[in-house]
Each structure stands twice: as C-alpha cells, then as structure tokens.
Amino acid sequence: LVQVAEKADAGPKHGAWKLFLLGPAHHRAGRDRQAVRLLHDSLAAHPEWDSRALNYPVLATAHHRLGEADEARQALDCASKAYERWVRSLSEHGVDVRTIQWAAWVEYQIHYREARLLIEGLVQDDPRLQTMRARALVALGRAN
C-alpha cells in the first residue's frame, strides 16, 4: 500500500493530497511516526484545501498508537468539528461536491469511526445520517 501511494502522481498542486495518501498507508503498515509526520505535512501543505480535515481521524489514531494521548485528543477534536460541519452542510444544503467528494466522505467516516472507537471506546450511529439516507431513498423512489 505504501509503494502504491508513493507512486501516485497527484501533480505539483496536489501535494497535500499525496501526503494524505501516504499518511494512512504508513499508518496501516504500522509506521505511525512516519504517518504523523506526513499527515502534519499534508495539513501544512495547502491550508486552503477544502478536504484537509481528512487527515485528522488518521492522525488521531496514529498519535494514540504512539501513546500521545493529548495529541490524539486534539486531532480527534478537529475531526469531530469537521464531521459536524460536513453533516450540518449536508443536512441544510444537500449534496455539495465542493464541500467534500463522496468517496472521501465514505473514507472519512470509516477513519473517524475507528478513531472514536479507539480513543473514546464508544461510537453511536448519527440519526442525521439515517434521516439523510431515508430522504435519498425516497427521492429515488425506493422505500427501503
């Protein structure tokens, strides 16, 4: 996975994205120190990048595995703020691909859930997401 991420050509303007790809790859490979460095570099590379918060849940779990509880909590707090912002935006305005791409949103949800479970020990389903799913199915003409 690390080798694949290293070969990804994100182009010069998308260096933050490539650093983000490398961060979780190193994290999954058990190289948490490298993951933390890459994820912090990704956050710093393009502060205006709309999806930069994708870094935070992985950063939280990497810090946690390194025994850095305060850093893990700070990253999880940033992840939670981004989650709330995105869910509120989706609830109020519907789908806006400028806010976050769907594939990134799914990936974020997986990492965020994992981070919360690891650090807080509990994850509850978000009823707002269930409501959005139900509305989407109704709009598609499906009742379930």
N, C-alpha and C positions, 0 to 999 in steps of 0.2 A: 504494500500500500504506500509506503514511504517512497519507494522508487517511482511508482506511477505518479504520485503527487509532485515529485521533483521534476518529472519530465513534462508536466502540464505547462503549456505555453499560455500564460494569462496575458501576455503583452505588457509593455512597459507601463501603461496607465493603470493596469490592474494588479500591481504588485501586492496590494493588501489582500486581494482575493487569493493569490498564490500562497502567500504566507499563511492565510487562513486554512487553505487545503493541507498544507504541510503540518500545521499545528495538531489537528485531530489525528492525522496519520501517525505522527510521533507519539501522541498520547496513547493511541490504541496499541502501538508497538512497545509500550512500557517505558518510553523515553520522555518522562514528564518534565524534566528540566529543560530539554530542547523544546518541548511543546509550549511551555510557559514563555520562553524567550520568543518563539515565533509568533505566538498569539499576541503578546505585547507589541511586537514589531508590526503586526498587522493592524492593530488599533492605532498605532502612531503613524503608519504609512500614509493613510488618507483619512484624516479626521472627518471629512465631509461625506465619506462613503455611507450611504443610507443603511446598508446591511451590516455595518461593522459590529453590531451587537451580537451577531452570530458567534463571535469569539468568546463571549462571557461564560456560557454554560460549560464549555470545554475547559476554559481557563479555571473555573471553579473546581471542577473535578480533578484537574491536574494539580492545582495547589493543595487540594485535600489529600491526594495520594502522597504528596511530598511532606505532609504533616504541617502545612502552613495554614492553620485554621483561620486566622484573621484575613489573610489574602483570599482564601476560598470564600469566606462570607461576603467580602466586598464584591468579588466577581459575581457571586450569586445574587446579591442585591442589585447590581447593574443589570443582570439578566432578567430579574423579576420586573424591573422598571421598563425594560424594553418589551417584555412579554405583555405587560399591562397596556403599554402604548399601542402595540400592534393589535391586540384584541379589541381595545376600545375603538381604534380606527376601523377595523373590520366590522364591528357591531354598528357603528354610526354611519359609515360611508360605503359599506360593501367592499367588494374586491377592488383594490387599487394596486396594480402591479408595480407602481413606482414605490410603494411603501415596502414591499417585500415580495420576492418571487415565491410561487407556491412550493417549488422543490426545496428552496431554502427554508421556508416556513415549516415544512414537514421535518426537515433535518433539525431545525432549531428545537422543535417540540420534543424530539427524541433526546437530544442532548440536555435540554432544560429539565425534562422529567427525570432523567438519570442523575443530574446534579442535585436536584431537590431531594430525591430519594436517598442518595448517598450522604448528603450533608444534613438534611433535616429529618430523614427517616420516615417521611410520610408524604404522599402525593395524593391529592384528591382531584377527581375529574372536575373540569371547569364547566359549569352549566351553560355559560355563554357560548362555548364551542358547540355544545349539544344543540342549543337553540339555532345557531347558525347552520348546522348540518341539517336540521329538520326543515328550516326555511329553504335551503338549497334544494333538498329533495322535493319539496312541494313545488318549487319553481320549475323543476324538471318534470313534474307530473308523476312523481313517484311518492307513494305514501310511506314507504319504509326503506 
